[in-house]
Amino acid sequence: MGHKKAFSAFIVIMLTLLLPLEHVFAHLMLVEKIEEGVLLVRYDDGSASVGTTVILYDQEGNILSEGNTDSQGLYHYDPRKPAYRAVANDTMGHRAHWVKGRTNIWLEIPIWMRILLGASILLFIASYAYYRSDKKVA
């Protein structure tokens, strides 16, 4: 009976922590190509990543340009350069990549769905652990 109470307490704690979400403090940094010569570096909540260092590479891995984003999160580079890949690093430890011809799946998945998926995985792990511990008692 002790395992059932512990599992119930875990569920209550998880629901208490996850249901009243008003603000999400962790976020993902994204790099998008807006047009030739312009990259947008932003977070998944839509806010611009200001002052982020962007390094632009060609297909062989040679550095084409390096600089920082402006107040709107935009990084401008010479569109005549054969940009293949960009790496963005901000001062908070976020790192994002852009590769020519690839789309970022995180842009298509809403944040609420990612949170729900994460909570579901945690609940599955807790349920499996409860199931395994209940088998050992019997």
N, C-alpha and C positions, 0 to 999 in steps of 0.2 A: 504494500500500500504506500510505502515511502516513495517509490519511484513515480507513482501516479501523482502524488502531491508535488514532487519536484518538477515533473513535466508540466503540470497545470500552472505552477508558479512561473516556469520559463515562458509559457505561452502568454500569460498575463503581462509579464515584463516586456516581452517582444511587442505585444499589441500596444502597450502603454508608450513604448518608445517610438514605434513606427506610425501609428495612426495620426497623432496630432502634428504631423510634419507641416510646418509653415515655411521653414527656411532649410535649405540644404547647403551645408557649408563646404562640402567637398564637391569639386566640379572638374570637368574635363576640359582641357584646352584643345582647340581645333584650328587647323590651318586650311583655308579654302582659297582657291584661285577665283578671283572676281572677274578679271579680264587679263589680257596679255599685259604683263608688266606690273600687276597689282595682286598681292596676296592679302587676305584678311585673316588676322589671328584673333580669335575670340574664345570665350568660354562657352560651355554648352547652355548657360542661362541667357546667352545673348550679349553679355557685356564684353566690351573690347579689352584686349590684353595690351595695355599701354606700356611702351618702353621695352617690349620683349625683343631679345636678340634673335635675328633670323639669319641663317646661313643658307645660301643658295648654291646648289651643286649641279654639274652637268652629269651626263650618263656615265662617264668614267670615274666620277667621284672628285673631280677637281672643283675647287671653290670658285664660283663665278662672282659672288658679291656677298657682303656681310654688312648688316646694319640693324637699326632698331625700328620698331613700329611707331607710328605717330599717335596722336591723341584719340584717333578713331580705330586704332588697331590695324591700320593699313601699312603694308611694306611695299614700297615702290622700287622696281628694278628695271634695268634696260630690257625691253621686250625683244631686242635683237639677239640677246644671249640665249643659248639653247638650254633653258632651265628644265631640269628633269626631276630634281628633288629639293625640298626645303626642310630645314630643321629649325624649330622655334623653341627657345628656352627662356622662361621668365625668371624673375628673382625669387619665386616661391617654390621652385623645384619642379614645376610643370614642364613637360617636354612633349612636343607634337611634331608630326611629320606630314608632309604632303609629297605625293609621288604622282608625276604626270600620268594621266590615264586611269588612275585608281580613284574610286569613290570611298568615302569614309562611312561605314555602316552606322556609326554612332550619330551621324547627322540625321538619320532616318528614324531612329528609335527615340520616342519621347522619354524624358527623364522619369516621369511617373512609372513608365513601364519597366525601366531599368531597376528602379527601387523595388517594385513588385517582384521582379525576377530574383533580385538579391534576397529579399525576405523569404520568398518561396524556397530558395536553396537552403537557407538557414533552417527553416521549418522542416524540410525534408531530412536534413542531417540530424536534427533533434529527434524527429520521429523514428528514424532508423536506429539511433543510439538507444532510445527508449525501448524499442522493439527488441533489440539485441540484449539489453540488460534484463528485460522481463523474461526472456527465454532462459537466461542463466539462472534466475531465481527458481524457476519451475523444475 
